[in-house]
Protein backbone atom coordinates (compact mmCIF):
# COMPACT_ATOMS: atom_id res chain seq x y z
CA UNK A 1 0.00 0.00 0.00
CA UNK A 2 1.42 3.32 -1.09
CA UNK A 3 1.32 6.22 1.41
CA UNK A 4 -0.52 9.42 0.52
CA UNK A 5 1.23 12.13 -1.45
CA UNK A 6 1.95 15.41 0.29
CA UNK A 7 -0.09 18.40 -0.91
CA UNK A 8 2.20 21.03 -2.41
CA UNK A 9 0.32 24.02 -1.01
CA UNK A 10 3.31 26.11 0.09
CA UNK A 11 6.97 25.39 0.64
CA UNK A 12 6.69 26.68 4.22
CA UNK A 13 3.91 24.17 4.98
CA UNK A 14 5.88 21.34 3.40
CA UNK A 15 8.96 22.28 5.46
CA UNK A 16 6.84 22.33 8.63
CA UNK A 17 5.42 18.89 7.72
CA UNK A 18 8.95 17.58 7.07
CA UNK A 19 10.29 18.84 10.38
CA UNK A 20 7.28 17.57 12.36
CA UNK A 21 6.90 14.16 10.71
CA UNK A 22 10.45 13.21 9.75
CA UNK A 23 12.94 15.28 11.78
CA UNK A 24 11.16 15.12 15.15
CA UNK A 25 10.26 11.43 15.17
CA UNK A 26 12.35 8.42 16.10
CA UNK A 27 12.50 5.97 13.20
CA UNK A 28 14.23 2.58 13.49
CA UNK A 29 15.22 0.45 10.53
CA UNK A 30 14.69 -3.35 10.65
CA UNK A 31 18.19 -3.78 12.13
CA UNK A 32 17.40 -1.42 15.02
CA UNK A 33 19.46 1.51 13.72
CA UNK A 34 17.97 4.99 14.05
CA UNK A 35 17.23 6.70 10.73
CA UNK A 36 17.55 10.46 11.15
CA UNK A 37 16.39 13.34 8.97
CA UNK A 38 18.04 16.74 9.44
CA UNK A 39 16.28 20.01 8.60
CA UNK A 40 19.25 21.07 6.42
CA UNK A 41 18.72 18.06 4.14
CA UNK A 42 15.25 19.29 3.15
CA UNK A 43 16.80 21.50 0.47
CA UNK A 44 18.53 18.53 -1.19
CA UNK A 45 15.60 16.14 -0.71
CA UNK A 46 13.21 18.36 -2.69
CA UNK A 47 16.00 19.43 -5.08
CA UNK A 48 15.44 23.11 -4.41
CA UNK A 49 17.25 25.37 -6.89
CA UNK A 50 17.92 29.10 -6.96
CA UNK A 51 17.33 31.30 -10.01
CA UNK A 52 20.69 30.14 -11.41
CA UNK A 53 19.60 26.50 -11.33
CA UNK A 54 21.90 25.60 -8.42
CA UNK A 55 21.17 24.24 -4.99
CA UNK A 56 21.53 27.03 -2.40
CA UNK A 57 25.02 26.93 -0.88
CA UNK A 58 23.86 27.58 2.68
CA UNK A 59 20.95 25.33 3.60
CA UNK A 60 20.36 27.00 6.98
CA UNK A 61 19.93 30.42 5.38
CA UNK A 62 17.62 28.90 2.74
CA UNK A 63 15.51 27.30 5.48
CA UNK A 64 15.22 30.64 7.26
CA UNK A 65 14.18 32.31 4.01
CA UNK A 66 11.50 29.63 3.53
CA UNK A 67 10.22 30.26 7.05
CA UNK A 68 10.20 34.03 6.40
CA UNK A 69 8.32 33.61 3.11
CA UNK A 70 11.22 34.79 0.92
CA UNK A 71 11.49 31.44 -0.88
CA UNK A 72 8.35 30.02 -2.48
CA UNK A 73 7.60 27.07 -4.75
CA UNK A 74 8.52 28.10 -8.30
CA UNK A 75 7.99 25.68 -11.19
CA UNK A 76 11.32 24.31 -12.38
CA UNK A 77 13.12 25.18 -9.13
CA UNK A 78 12.17 22.06 -7.15
CA UNK A 79 11.19 18.47 -7.90
CA UNK A 80 7.41 18.14 -7.35
CA UNK A 81 7.49 14.32 -7.42
CA UNK A 82 10.18 14.00 -4.76
CA UNK A 83 8.53 16.70 -2.66
CA UNK A 84 5.08 15.09 -2.80
CA UNK A 85 6.57 11.69 -1.97
CA UNK A 86 8.24 12.82 1.28
CA UNK A 87 5.66 10.84 3.34
CA UNK A 88 6.99 7.68 1.69
CA UNK A 89 10.31 8.17 3.50
CA UNK A 90 8.97 6.69 6.73
CA UNK A 91 8.04 3.43 5.00
CA UNK A 92 11.40 3.27 3.22
CA UNK A 93 13.22 3.72 6.54
CA UNK A 94 11.28 1.29 8.72
CA UNK A 95 10.22 -1.31 6.12
CA UNK A 96 12.71 -1.49 3.23
CA UNK A 97 12.79 -4.52 0.98
CA UNK A 98 16.57 -4.52 1.14
CA UNK A 99 19.51 -2.45 2.25
CA UNK A 100 22.63 -2.36 0.10
CA UNK A 101 25.94 -0.59 0.16
CA UNK A 102 25.79 2.68 -1.77
CA UNK A 103 26.80 1.89 -5.36
CA UNK A 104 26.83 5.49 -6.62
CA UNK A 105 30.35 6.46 -7.65
CA UNK A 106 29.91 10.12 -6.69
CA UNK A 107 27.46 9.45 -3.87
CA UNK A 108 28.09 10.78 -0.37
CA UNK A 109 26.20 8.09 1.51
CA UNK A 110 27.14 4.62 2.72
CA UNK A 111 23.90 2.62 2.53
CA UNK A 112 20.95 2.51 0.14
CA UNK A 113 17.50 1.50 1.42
CA UNK A 114 15.29 0.14 -1.38
CA UNK A 115 11.49 -0.06 -1.34
CA UNK A 116 9.06 -0.97 -4.15
CA UNK A 117 5.79 0.96 -3.96
CA UNK A 118 4.49 -0.68 -7.13
CA UNK A 119 4.02 -4.31 -8.10
CA UNK A 120 6.34 -7.00 -9.43
CA UNK A 121 5.11 -6.30 -12.97
CA UNK A 122 5.04 -2.52 -12.54
CA UNK A 123 7.67 -1.61 -9.93
CA UNK A 124 8.00 1.88 -8.48
CA UNK A 125 11.27 1.73 -6.60
CA UNK A 126 12.46 4.46 -4.29
CA UNK A 127 16.00 4.56 -2.96
CA UNK A 128 16.96 6.34 0.23
CA UNK A 129 20.70 6.93 0.64
CA UNK A 130 22.05 7.31 4.18
CA UNK A 131 25.40 8.19 5.69
CA UNK A 132 26.52 6.06 8.63
CA UNK A 133 27.19 8.11 11.76
CA UNK A 134 27.89 5.51 14.47
CA UNK A 135 24.59 3.71 15.06
CA UNK A 136 22.63 6.41 13.22
CA UNK A 137 21.73 6.36 9.55
CA UNK A 138 21.50 9.99 8.43
CA UNK A 139 19.37 10.47 5.31
CA UNK A 140 21.14 12.22 2.42
CA UNK A 141 18.70 11.82 -0.48
CA UNK A 142 15.73 9.86 -1.83
CA UNK A 143 15.15 9.21 -5.52
CA UNK A 144 13.10 7.03 -7.90
CA UNK A 145 14.76 4.14 -9.71
CA UNK A 146 13.27 2.08 -12.54
CA UNK A 147 15.28 -1.13 -12.01
CA UNK A 148 18.41 -2.55 -10.43
CA UNK A 149 21.27 -4.51 -11.91
CA UNK A 150 23.55 -7.08 -10.36
CA UNK A 151 26.16 -4.41 -9.59
CA UNK A 152 23.79 -2.52 -7.31
CA UNK A 153 22.35 -5.57 -5.56
CA UNK A 154 25.60 -7.49 -5.03
CA UNK A 155 26.44 -5.25 -2.08
CA UNK A 156 23.27 -6.25 -0.21
CA UNK A 157 23.62 -5.79 3.56
CA UNK A 158 20.12 -6.72 4.73
CA UNK A 159 18.20 -9.07 4.80
C-alpha positions in Angstrom: 0.0 0.0 0.0 1.4 3.3 -1.1 1.3 6.2 1.4 -0.5 9.4 0.5 1.2 12.1 -1.4 1.9 15.4 0.3 -0.1 18.4 -0.9 2.2 21.0 -2.4 0.3 24.0 -1.0 3.3 26.1 0.1 7.0 25.4 0.6 6.7 26.7 4.2 3.9 24.2 5.0 5.9 21.3 3.4 9.0 22.3 5.5 6.8 22.3 8.6 5.4 18.9 7.7 9.0 17.6 7.1 10.3 18.8 10.4 7.3 17.6 12.4 6.9 14.2 10.7 10.5 13.2 9.8 12.9 15.3 11.8 11.2 15.1 15.1 10.3 11.4 15.2 12.3 8.4 16.1 12.5 6.0 13.2 14.2 2.6 13.5 15.2 0.4 10.5 14.7 -3.4 10.6 18.2 -3.8 12.1 17.4 -1.4 15.0 19.5 1.5 13.7 18.0 5.0 14.0 17.2 6.7 10.7 17.6 10.5 11.1 16.4 13.3 9.0 18.0 16.7 9.4 16.3 20.0 8.6 19.2 21.1 6.4 18.7 18.1 4.1 15.2 19.3 3.2 16.8 21.5 0.5 18.5 18.5 -1.2 15.6 16.1 -0.7 13.2 18.4 -2.7 16.0 19.4 -5.1 15.4 23.1 -4.4 17.3 25.4 -6.9 17.9 29.1 -7.0 17.3 31.3 -10.0 20.7 30.1 -11.4 19.6 26.5 -11.3 21.9 25.6 -8.4 21.2 24.2 -5.0 21.5 27.0 -2.4 25.0 26.9 -0.9 23.9 27.6 2.7 20.9 25.3 3.6 20.4 27.0 7.0 19.9 30.4 5.4 17.6 28.9 2.7 15.5 27.3 5.5 15.2 30.6 7.3 14.2 32.3 4.0 11.5 29.6 3.5 10.2 30.3 7.1 10.2 34.0 6.4 8.3 33.6 3.1 11.2 34.8 0.9 11.5 31.4 -0.9 8.4 30.0 -2.5 7.6 27.1 -4.7 8.5 28.1 -8.3 8.0 25.7 -11.2 11.3 24.3 -12.4 13.1 25.2 -9.1 12.2 22.1 -7.2 11.2 18.5 -7.9 7.4 18.1 -7.4 7.5 14.3 -7.4 10.2 14.0 -4.8 8.5 16.7 -2.7 5.1 15.1 -2.8 6.6 11.7 -2.0 8.2 12.8 1.3 5.7 10.8 3.3 7.0 7.7 1.7 10.3 8.2 3.5 9.0 6.7 6.7 8.0 3.4 5.0 11.4 3.3 3.2 13.2 3.7 6.5 11.3 1.3 8.7 10.2 -1.3 6.1 12.7 -1.5 3.2 12.8 -4.5 1.0 16.6 -4.5 1.1 19.5 -2.4 2.3 22.6 -2.4 0.1 25.9 -0.6 0.2 25.8 2.7 -1.8 26.8 1.9 -5.4 26.8 5.5 -6.6 30.4 6.5 -7.6 29.9 10.1 -6.7 27.5 9.5 -3.9 28.1 10.8 -0.4 26.2 8.1 1.5 27.1 4.6 2.7 23.9 2.6 2.5 20.9 2.5 0.1 17.5 1.5 1.4 15.3 0.1 -1.4 11.5 -0.1 -1.3 9.1 -1.0 -4.1 5.8 1.0 -4.0 4.5 -0.7 -7.1 4.0 -4.3 -8.1 6.3 -7.0 -9.4 5.1 -6.3 -13.0 5.0 -2.5 -12.5 7.7 -1.6 -9.9 8.0 1.9 -8.5 11.3 1.7 -6.6 12.5 4.5 -4.3 16.0 4.6 -3.0 17.0 6.3 0.2 20.7 6.9 0.6 22.1 7.3 4.2 25.4 8.2 5.7 26.5 6.1 8.6 27.2 8.1 11.8 27.9 5.5 14.5 24.6 3.7 15.1 22.6 6.4 13.2 21.7 6.4 9.6 21.5 10.0 8.4 19.4 10.5 5.3 21.1 12.2 2.4 18.7 11.8 -0.5 15.7 9.9 -1.8 15.2 9.2 -5.5 13.1 7.0 -7.9 14.8 4.1 -9.7 13.3 2.1 -12.5 15.3 -1.1 -12.0 18.4 -2.6 -10.4 21.3 -4.5 -11.9 23.6 -7.1 -10.4 26.2 -4.4 -9.6 23.8 -2.5 -7.3 22.4 -5.6 -5.6 25.6 -7.5 -5.0 26.4 -5.3 -2.1 23.3 -6.3 -0.2 23.6 -5.8 3.6 20.1 -6.7 4.7 18.2 -9.1 4.8 
